[in-house]
Amino acid sequence: MLICDDKDVICDYIINVLGKSATYVEARGAYTGERNYIVFSTLTKKQAIELRGFIHQNKLHAFMSVMTTSEVFGKGFSSL
C-alpha cells in the first residue's frame, strides 16, 4: 500500500516494469487536507523492494506500507 501525490508514475512502474496491476483511490490527508492517492498492489517481496528502490531513486513523495499476505484469491489469481 502506498500513499502518494502522483499515482500515475507509480502505477506505470507497477504495470509496465513489475508486470502487476494496482488499484488506487483518491484520499485526503487528515492533517494537511491535501489530496493524495492510496495505491494498492499485491507484490512479491522482491517486487516490493524494487518498487521501494524506484520510489527512492526518483525522489517520489510517497509513503509505503508493506503487509504480509498469507493467501490471495479471486479474479486473476490461480487457486492452489
C-alpha atoms as one frame of an Amber mdcrd trajectory, in Angstrom:
protein
   0.000   0.000   0.000   1.318   3.411  -0.952   0.115   6.899  -0.169   1.405
   9.279  -2.816   0.940  12.557  -4.654   1.417  11.175  -8.165  -0.267   7.822
  -8.748   0.473   7.769 -12.482   4.248   7.291 -12.322   3.929   4.640  -9.592
   1.112   2.728 -11.296   3.010   2.882 -14.588   6.044   1.286 -12.922   3.939
  -1.413 -11.245   2.175  -2.290 -14.512   4.933  -1.891 -17.112   8.054  -2.869
 -15.163   6.852  -5.234 -12.436   4.127  -6.794 -14.593   1.485  -6.478 -11.884
  -1.658  -4.411 -11.517  -2.794  -1.900  -8.938  -5.912  -0.249  -7.616  -5.991
   3.341  -6.434  -8.434   5.552  -4.589  -8.376   9.293  -4.079  -7.882  10.367
  -0.470  -7.296  13.459   1.646  -4.629  13.829   4.297  -6.222  14.090   7.733
  -3.623  16.573   8.968  -2.988  18.631   5.824  -6.239  18.175   3.946  -4.189
  17.773   0.768  -5.375  15.461  -1.969  -3.364  12.307  -2.470  -3.868   8.717
  -3.595  -3.763   5.330  -1.953  -2.362   2.686  -4.304  -2.910  -0.996  -3.518
  -0.975  -3.792  -5.200  -0.099  -7.396  -4.382   3.619  -7.906  -4.988   6.286
 -10.429  -4.149   8.917  -9.392  -1.618  11.410  -8.861  -4.444   8.962  -6.665
  -6.371   8.203  -4.598  -3.245  11.940  -3.997  -2.777  12.238  -2.970  -6.448
   9.299  -0.567  -6.061  10.843   0.921  -2.912  14.105   1.456  -4.826  12.237
   3.107  -7.699  10.496   5.490  -5.284  13.791   6.445  -3.592  15.738   6.719
  -6.853  13.139   9.056  -8.368  12.639  11.013  -5.134   8.881  10.490  -5.257
   6.787  11.819  -2.401   5.287   8.535  -1.206   4.682   6.585   1.981   4.914
   2.813   1.550   3.498   0.267   3.960   4.214  -3.432   3.420   1.872  -6.069
   4.803   2.391  -9.816   4.791  -0.327 -11.724   2.980  -0.969 -15.373   3.719
  -3.408 -16.014   0.866  -4.505 -14.328  -2.350  -7.547 -15.456  -4.310 -10.050
 -14.048  -6.774 -10.101 -12.875 -10.355  -6.653 -13.027 -11.904  -5.136 -15.306
  -9.261  -4.825 -19.033  -9.677  -6.038 -21.402  -6.978  -3.589 -23.778  -5.291
